[in-house]
């Protein structure tokens, strides 16, 4: 049995006329008659009752028609999905993200991506920069959303799509919370919640550079990996911290944020899309294109 025979059978069943069926199929009537006879021989049943007025389905033909339509539908869907996956409009997209991407970037991009590409299944996994890079290299992620600056010694490429600055985070009752603007030097004698060097090397490096520019080395009371955790430890009065300004949009009233009057250029940070160009999926390309489109339109 051939696919073309199924299509011919369905069209003939819908028209109940060899001449009209042949026209719809863009073929001559005799080859259509031969093809249907061959199909009946292969199945071992008669599919049509033939008369001078046309043809009608036999009981076996009616049963076969349901399955033939289902088979054609599944074949067409297979072709459609295969082509959609090939161009990144279907399939799956595995995204790794740092916690601070949930403040604004992911809530802005994910609904747009799902609306534009509803046939792409999203798989999301939170992690640190280091974990995300490792998963990209192991090909268990298609794209990563990482914090900049990004210390990369690998083949992973990054595209910055969001820029931010570091600001001071203090608990609401802190004596310095009454000042509307601080100098980093004002915090020199405060215990700090710092970023863990091994897991958040980029953030550790940029904050350390800021301390050096301000002429002091902070006393580290606690270390953490995610910005949310840093803010939570500040809220618990374990120390003050430097955090991305976007963190202020989600924090409780128990934490206050202040701009730094003496912040150097090293205070600039951001969010980037990371990917491995050696294993770049079509869905990842679609996601990057959308992210860049929205970043330019902000």
GINORQUI-V220527 format. One record per residue. RES is the residue in one small letter. SS is DSSP state (helix for helix, strand for strand, loop for the rest). PSI is psi in degrees with one decimal (none if undefined). D_CENTER is the distance of its C-alpha to the mean C-alpha in whole Angstrom. Layout:
# GINORQUI-V220527
res:RES ss:SS psi:PSI d_center:D_CENTER
res:RES ss:SS psi:PSI d_center:D_CENTER
This chain:
# GINORQUI-V220527
res:x ss:loop psi:135.4 d_center:42
res:x ss:loop psi:156.0 d_center:40
res:x ss:helix psi:-39.5 d_center:37
res:x ss:helix psi:-31.7 d_center:39
res:x ss:helix psi:-39.0 d_center:42
res:x ss:helix psi:-43.8 d_center:39
res:x ss:helix psi:-43.2 d_center:38
res:x ss:helix psi:-41.5 d_center:42
res:x ss:helix psi:-45.1 d_center:43
res:x ss:helix psi:-43.7 d_center:41
res:x ss:helix psi:-41.7 d_center:42
res:x ss:helix psi:-38.3 d_center:46
res:x ss:helix psi:-33.0 d_center:45
res:x ss:helix psi:-30.9 d_center:44
res:x ss:helix psi:-26.5 d_center:46
res:x ss:loop psi:31.5 d_center:49
res:x ss:loop psi:122.8 d_center:51
res:x ss:helix psi:-40.0 d_center:51
res:x ss:helix psi:-49.5 d_center:52
res:x ss:helix psi:-36.2 d_center:49
res:x ss:helix psi:-41.1 d_center:46
res:x ss:helix psi:-38.3 d_center:47
res:x ss:helix psi:-44.8 d_center:47
res:x ss:helix psi:-31.2 d_center:43
res:x ss:loop psi:-1.8 d_center:42
res:x ss:loop psi:48.8 d_center:44
res:x ss:loop psi:167.8 d_center:47
res:x ss:loop psi:156.5 d_center:50
res:x ss:helix psi:-42.7 d_center:52
res:x ss:helix psi:-45.8 d_center:54
res:x ss:helix psi:-31.8 d_center:51
res:x ss:helix psi:-43.9 d_center:49
res:x ss:helix psi:-42.3 d_center:52
res:x ss:helix psi:-41.9 d_center:52
res:x ss:helix psi:-41.1 d_center:48
res:x ss:helix psi:-39.3 d_center:48
res:x ss:helix psi:-42.9 d_center:52
res:x ss:helix psi:-39.6 d_center:50
res:x ss:helix psi:-43.8 d_center:47
res:x ss:helix psi:-39.7 d_center:50
res:x ss:helix psi:-43.4 d_center:51
res:x ss:helix psi:-36.1 d_center:48
res:x ss:helix psi:-22.7 d_center:48
res:x ss:loop psi:20.5 d_center:51
res:x ss:loop psi:158.9 d_center:51
res:x ss:loop psi:125.0 d_center:52
res:x ss:loop psi:-26.7 d_center:49
res:x ss:strand psi:144.1 d_center:51
res:x ss:strand psi:128.2 d_center:55
res:x ss:strand psi:137.8 d_center:56
res:x ss:strand psi:176.1 d_center:59
res:x ss:loop psi:-20.0 d_center:61
res:x ss:loop psi:-7.0 d_center:59
res:x ss:strand psi:-152.3 d_center:55
res:x ss:strand psi:157.9 d_center:53
res:x ss:strand psi:153.0 d_center:52
res:x ss:strand psi:139.2 d_center:50
res:x ss:loop psi:174.7 d_center:51
res:x ss:helix psi:-41.6 d_center:50
res:x ss:helix psi:-37.4 d_center:48
res:x ss:helix psi:-39.5 d_center:47
res:x ss:helix psi:-42.3 d_center:45
res:x ss:helix psi:-40.5 d_center:44
res:x ss:helix psi:-32.2 d_center:42
res:x ss:helix psi:-43.1 d_center:41
res:x ss:helix psi:-45.8 d_center:39
res:x ss:helix psi:-34.3 d_center:37
res:x ss:helix psi:-42.8 d_center:37
res:x ss:helix psi:-41.2 d_center:35
res:x ss:helix psi:-41.8 d_center:33
res:x ss:helix psi:-43.8 d_center:33
res:x ss:helix psi:-39.4 d_center:32
res:x ss:helix psi:-46.9 d_center:29
res:x ss:helix psi:-36.5 d_center:27
res:x ss:helix psi:-44.2 d_center:28
res:x ss:helix psi:-38.3 d_center:27
res:x ss:helix psi:-38.7 d_center:24
res:x ss:helix psi:-44.6 d_center:23
res:x ss:helix psi:-45.1 d_center:24
res:x ss:helix psi:-47.0 d_center:21
res:x ss:helix psi:-42.0 d_center:19
res:x ss:helix psi:-43.3 d_center:19
res:x ss:helix psi:-38.4 d_center:20
res:x ss:helix psi:-41.1 d_center:16
res:x ss:helix psi:-40.5 d_center:15
res:x ss:helix psi:-32.7 d_center:17
res:x ss:loop psi:9.4 d_center:15
res:x ss:loop psi:15.2 d_center:12
res:x ss:loop psi:3.3 d_center:12
res:x ss:strand psi:172.9 d_center:12
res:x ss:strand psi:-140.4 d_center:11
res:x ss:strand psi:156.2 d_center:9
res:x ss:strand psi:117.9 d_center:5
res:x ss:strand psi:115.7 d_center:6
res:x ss:strand psi:126.9 d_center:5
res:x ss:strand psi:142.3 d_center:8
res:x ss:strand psi:147.4 d_center:10
res:x ss:loop psi:155.8 d_center:13
res:x ss:helix psi:-37.3 d_center:15
res:x ss:helix psi:-12.1 d_center:16
res:x ss:helix psi:-16.8 d_center:12
res:x ss:helix psi:-10.9 d_center:13
res:x ss:loop psi:-48.8 d_center:16
res:x ss:loop psi:-40.4 d_center:14
res:x ss:helix psi:-55.7 d_center:11
res:x ss:helix psi:-45.1 d_center:9
res:x ss:helix psi:-25.7 d_center:11
res:x ss:helix psi:-40.7 d_center:12
res:x ss:helix psi:-41.8 d_center:8
res:x ss:helix psi:-46.0 d_center:7
res:x ss:helix psi:-37.0 d_center:10
res:x ss:helix psi:-42.3 d_center:10
res:x ss:helix psi:-42.7 d_center:7
res:x ss:helix psi:-37.3 d_center:9
res:x ss:helix psi:-38.1 d_center:12
res:x ss:helix psi:-34.3 d_center:12
res:x ss:loop psi:70.9 d_center:10
res:x ss:loop psi:-18.6 d_center:12
res:x ss:strand psi:3.4 d_center:12
res:x ss:strand psi:121.8 d_center:9
res:x ss:strand psi:126.6 d_center:9
res:x ss:strand psi:133.2 d_center:6
res:x ss:strand psi:116.6 d_center:7
res:x ss:strand psi:140.6 d_center:7
res:x ss:strand psi:124.7 d_center:10
res:x ss:strand psi:145.6 d_center:12
res:x ss:loop psi:-179.6 d_center:15
res:x ss:loop psi:170.9 d_center:17
res:x ss:helix psi:-48.3 d_center:16
res:x ss:helix psi:-42.2 d_center:19
res:x ss:helix psi:-41.3 d_center:17
res:x ss:helix psi:-43.1 d_center:14
res:x ss:helix psi:-43.4 d_center:16
res:x ss:helix psi:-39.3 d_center:18
res:x ss:helix psi:-35.1 d_center:15
res:x ss:helix psi:-42.2 d_center:13
res:x ss:helix psi:-30.9 d_center:17
res:x ss:loop psi:-1.3 d_center:18
res:x ss:loop psi:27.4 d_center:15
res:x ss:loop psi:-1.6 d_center:13
res:x ss:loop psi:150.6 d_center:10
res:x ss:loop psi:-30.5 d_center:8
res:x ss:strand psi:147.6 d_center:7
res:x ss:strand psi:145.3 d_center:9
res:x ss:strand psi:108.3 d_center:9
res:x ss:strand psi:162.5 d_center:13
res:x ss:strand psi:133.7 d_center:16
res:x ss:strand psi:146.1 d_center:19
res:x ss:loop psi:148.8 d_center:21
res:x ss:loop psi:110.5 d_center:20
res:x ss:loop psi:102.5 d_center:23
res:x ss:loop psi:119.2 d_center:22
res:x ss:loop psi:22.4 d_center:24
res:x ss:loop psi:-173.1 d_center:22
res:x ss:loop psi:-0.5 d_center:21
res:x ss:strand psi:135.6 d_center:17
res:x ss:strand psi:151.2 d_center:17
res:x ss:strand psi:144.3 d_center:15
res:x ss:strand psi:114.3 d_center:15
res:x ss:strand psi:129.0 d_center:16
res:x ss:strand psi:-10.8 d_center:14
res:x ss:strand psi:133.8 d_center:16
res:x ss:strand psi:148.3 d_center:20
res:x ss:strand psi:175.9 d_center:22
res:x ss:strand psi:159.7 d_center:25
res:x ss:strand psi:137.5 d_center:26
res:x ss:strand psi:168.6 d_center:29
res:x ss:strand psi:138.9 d_center:31
res:x ss:strand psi:128.0 d_center:30
res:x ss:strand psi:153.6 d_center:34
res:x ss:strand psi:154.6 d_center:35
res:x ss:loop psi:-30.3 d_center:36
res:x ss:loop psi:5.0 d_center:40
res:x ss:loop psi:140.0 d_center:40
res:x ss:helix psi:-32.4 d_center:43
res:x ss:helix psi:-6.3 d_center:41
res:x ss:helix psi:-18.0 d_center:38
res:x ss:helix psi:-17.3 d_center:41
res:x ss:loop psi:134.2 d_center:41
res:x ss:loop psi:-25.2 d_center:38
res:x ss:strand psi:137.1 d_center:38
res:x ss:strand psi:156.4 d_center:38
res:x ss:loop psi:144.5 d_center:39
res:x ss:helix psi:-32.9 d_center:37
res:x ss:helix psi:-25.6 d_center:40
res:x ss:helix psi:-22.8 d_center:41
res:x ss:helix psi:8.0 d_center:39
res:x ss:loop psi:-34.6 d_center:41
res:x ss:loop psi:6.0 d_center:43
res:x ss:loop psi:147.2 d_center:40
res:x ss:strand psi:138.9 d_center:38
res:x ss:strand psi:144.2 d_center:34
res:x ss:strand psi:112.7 d_center:31
res:x ss:strand psi:167.4 d_center:30
res:x ss:strand psi:134.3 d_center:27
res:x ss:loop psi:129.4 d_center:27
res:x ss:loop psi:-41.8 d_center:28
res:x ss:loop psi:-36.8 d_center:26
res:x ss:loop psi:-29.2 d_center:23
res:x ss:loop psi:57.3 d_center:22
res:x ss:helix psi:-39.3 d_center:25
res:x ss:helix psi:-45.8 d_center:23
res:x ss:helix psi:-37.7 d_center:24
res:x ss:helix psi:-44.0 d_center:27
res:x ss:helix psi:-44.0 d_center:28
res:x ss:helix psi:-38.5 d_center:28
res:x ss:helix psi:-38.1 d_center:29
res:x ss:helix psi:-39.9 d_center:32
res:x ss:helix psi:-36.4 d_center:33
res:x ss:helix psi:-42.0 d_center:33
res:x ss:helix psi:-42.2 d_center:36
res:x ss:helix psi:-41.8 d_center:38
res:x ss:helix psi:-32.4 d_center:38
res:x ss:helix psi:-7.6 d_center:39
res:x ss:loop psi:26.8 d_center:42
res:x ss:loop psi:163.9 d_center:41
res:x ss:loop psi:121.3 d_center:39
res:x ss:loop psi:152.7 d_center:38
res:x ss:strand psi:117.6 d_center:39
res:x ss:strand psi:115.2 d_center:36
res:x ss:strand psi:-36.8 d_center:36
res:x ss:strand psi:157.6 d_center:33
res:x ss:strand psi:148.9 d_center:30
res:x ss:strand psi:169.3 d_center:26
res:x ss:loop psi:-50.5 d_center:23
res:x ss:loop psi:146.9 d_center:20
res:x ss:helix psi:-40.5 d_center:21
res:x ss:helix psi:-41.3 d_center:22
res:x ss:helix psi:-40.7 d_center:24
res:x ss:helix psi:-48.2 d_center:26
res:x ss:helix psi:-39.9 d_center:26
res:x ss:helix psi:-39.1 d_center:27
res:x ss:helix psi:-34.4 d_center:30
res:x ss:helix psi:-44.5 d_center:31
res:x ss:helix psi:-31.8 d_center:32
res:x ss:loop psi:4.0 d_center:34
res:x ss:loop psi:32.9 d_center:36
res:x ss:loop psi:-8.3 d_center:35
res:x ss:loop psi:176.6 d_center:35
res:x ss:strand psi:172.0 d_center:34
res:x ss:strand psi:164.5 d_center:31
res:x ss:strand psi:126.1 d_center:29
res:x ss:strand psi:159.2 d_center:25
res:x ss:strand psi:142.5 d_center:23
res:x ss:helix psi:-26.3 d_center:24
res:x ss:helix psi:-22.5 d_center:21
res:x ss:helix psi:-24.8 d_center:22
res:x ss:helix psi:-21.8 d_center:25
res:x ss:helix psi:-17.9 d_center:23
res:x ss:loop psi:-2.6 d_center:22
res:x ss:loop psi:159.7 d_center:25
res:x ss:loop psi:170.4 d_center:28
res:x ss:loop psi:-6.8 d_center:32
res:x ss:loop psi:-5.9 d_center:33
res:x ss:strand psi:136.4 d_center:31
res:x ss:strand psi:154.1 d_center:32
res:x ss:strand psi:138.4 d_center:31
res:x ss:strand psi:136.5 d_center:33
res:x ss:strand psi:154.8 d_center:32
res:x ss:strand psi:118.0 d_center:34
res:x ss:loop psi:-29.4 d_center:37
res:x ss:loop psi:24.7 d_center:37
res:x ss:loop psi:131.0 d_center:34
res:x ss:loop psi:177.5 d_center:34
res:x ss:helix psi:-23.0 d_center:31
res:x ss:helix psi:-9.3 d_center:30
res:x ss:helix psi:-7.8 d_center:28
res:x ss:strand psi:127.8 d_center:25
res:x ss:strand psi:-171.0 d_center:22
res:x ss:strand psi:-174.9 d_center:18
res:x ss:strand psi:137.6 d_center:15
res:x ss:strand psi:156.2 d_center:13
res:x ss:strand psi:127.5 d_center:10
res:x ss:strand psi:142.1 d_center:12
res:x ss:strand psi:160.8 d_center:12
res:x ss:strand psi:109.0 d_center:15
res:x ss:helix psi:-16.4 d_center:16
res:x ss:helix psi:-17.8 d_center:18
res:x ss:helix psi:60.8 d_center:16
res:x ss:loop psi:114.0 d_center:13
res:x ss:loop psi:159.9 d_center:11
res:x ss:helix psi:-36.7 d_center:12
res:x ss:helix psi:-36.4 d_center:8
res:x ss:helix psi:-39.6 d_center:7
res:x ss:helix psi:-40.1 d_center:10
res:x ss:helix psi:-42.6 d_center:9
res:x ss:helix psi:-43.9 d_center:6
res:x ss:helix psi:-41.4 d_center:9
res:x ss:helix psi:-42.0 d_center:11
res:x ss:helix psi:-43.6 d_center:10
res:x ss:helix psi:-43.2 d_center:10
res:x ss:helix psi:-37.8 d_center:13
res:x ss:helix psi:-45.4 d_center:15
res:x ss:helix psi:-32.6 d_center:14
res:x ss:helix psi:-40.1 d_center:15
res:x ss:helix psi:-26.1 d_center:18
res:x ss:helix psi:-3.1 d_center:19
res:x ss:loop psi:none d_center:19
